Amino acid sequence: MTSDFRVAALGRPGNDILLGSDSDDTLEGAIGCDRLNGGAGNEQLTGGASIDRFIFNTNEEFQREDVGIDTITDFSQTQGDIILLDLTTFTAVNSESGTGFSIASEFATVTNDQEAATADAIIVYNSENGNLFYNPNGSETEFGSGGQFATLTNIPLLEGEDFFLRS
C-alpha cells in the first residue's frame, strides 16, 4: 500500500521548525517543542512528544487553496500542544493577539459539519469527527470565504484555550 503523502520534514530531538510545501507532505516532529506549518498542501502533521505548535499562517487573508486541509494526528492538551492561528490569515477573528480567544463567542464546538457552516462562531470545531473550520460569515449559510482547514484525527475535546492567536 502506498501513501498519498511524501515525507517533507522529520524532526530530531530538540526544538524543530518543520515547513510543508504546496504538495501533500508529512511533517513529523520528535522529542522537543516542535513548530509545524503545513503550507498550501493537505499535510499530515505529527508533533511527537513535548509541547508542539500546529501553525496556520499564510501571511495573507484566508484562501482555501493557500491553506489546504491539514491532518493533525496527535494533538495533546496533556502535553500542552497549541493550534496557532495568525490573525493576518484569519482576519474575521477579533480576539486579542497573544492568547486564546479573548472573545469567547469566537470559538464554538458543534456535533456535525452542517452546524459548523451556520454557527455564530468564527472558528468552529466538530467534536464528532475532528474537523476544524474557519467561518468568517457567522450564521449565514455556508462558510463564505472560509472553510475546513484541519482535521484532528484523535478527536480531542478541543477548547478555546487550546489556541494561540498571533498578529
ChimeraX attribute file (.defattr): number of C-alpha atoms within 10 A of each C-alpha:
attribute: neighborCount
match mode: 1-to-1
recipient: residues
	/A:1	3
	/A:2	4
	/A:3	7
	/A:4	8
	/A:5	15
	/A:6	13
	/A:7	14
	/A:8	17
	/A:9	18
	/A:10	15
	/A:11	22
	/A:12	13
	/A:13	12
	/A:14	13
	/A:15	17
	/A:16	21
	/A:17	16
	/A:18	21
	/A:19	18
	/A:20	22
	/A:21	15
	/A:22	15
	/A:23	16
	/A:24	22
	/A:25	24
	/A:26	26
	/A:27	26
	/A:28	21
	/A:29	27
	/A:30	19
	/A:31	17
	/A:32	18
	/A:33	23
	/A:34	27
	/A:35	23
	/A:36	29
	/A:37	23
	/A:38	31
	/A:39	24
	/A:40	23
	/A:41	20
	/A:42	24
	/A:43	30
	/A:44	23
	/A:45	26
	/A:46	22
	/A:47	28
	/A:48	20
	/A:49	17
	/A:50	18
	/A:51	20
	/A:52	29
	/A:53	20
	/A:54	24
	/A:55	19
	/A:56	24
	/A:57	22
	/A:58	20
	/A:59	12
	/A:60	13
	/A:61	17
	/A:62	24
	/A:63	16
	/A:64	16
	/A:65	13
	/A:66	18
	/A:67	24
	/A:68	22
	/A:69	24
	/A:70	27
	/A:71	21
	/A:72	22
	/A:73	17
	/A:74	18
	/A:75	26
	/A:76	21
	/A:77	16
	/A:78	8
	/A:79	13
	/A:80	13
	/A:81	21
	/A:82	21
	/A:83	21
	/A:84	22
	/A:85	22
	/A:86	22
	/A:87	23
	/A:88	16
	/A:89	20
	/A:90	26
	/A:91	14
	/A:92	19
	/A:93	23
	/A:94	14
	/A:95	17
	/A:96	15
	/A:97	16
	/A:98	12
	/A:99	15
	/A:100	22
	/A:101	22
	/A:102	16
	/A:103	13
	/A:104	12
	/A:105	13
	/A:106	21
	/A:107	23
	/A:108	19
	/A:109	20
	/A:110	16
	/A:111	14
	/A:112	15
	/A:113	20
	/A:114	12
	/A:115	17
	/A:116	30
	/A:117	27
	/A:118	18
	/A:119	24
	/A:120	19
	/A:121	24
	/A:122	27
	/A:123	27
	/A:124	27
	/A:125	31
	/A:126	23
	/A:127	19
	/A:128	14
	/A:129	16
	/A:130	22
	/A:131	24
	/A:132	24
	/A:133	23
	/A:134	27
	/A:135	30
	/A:136	24
	/A:137	19
	/A:138	21
	/A:139	16
	/A:140	13
	/A:141	14
	/A:142	18
	/A:143	20
	/A:144	13
	/A:145	13
	/A:146	21
	/A:147	23
	/A:148	22
	/A:149	21
	/A:150	23
	/A:151	20
	/A:152	21
	/A:153	14
	/A:154	13
	/A:155	19
	/A:156	15
	/A:157	14
	/A:158	19
	/A:159	14
	/A:160	21
	/A:161	15
	/A:162	18
	/A:163	21
	/A:164	20
	/A:165	21
	/A:166	18
	/A:167	13
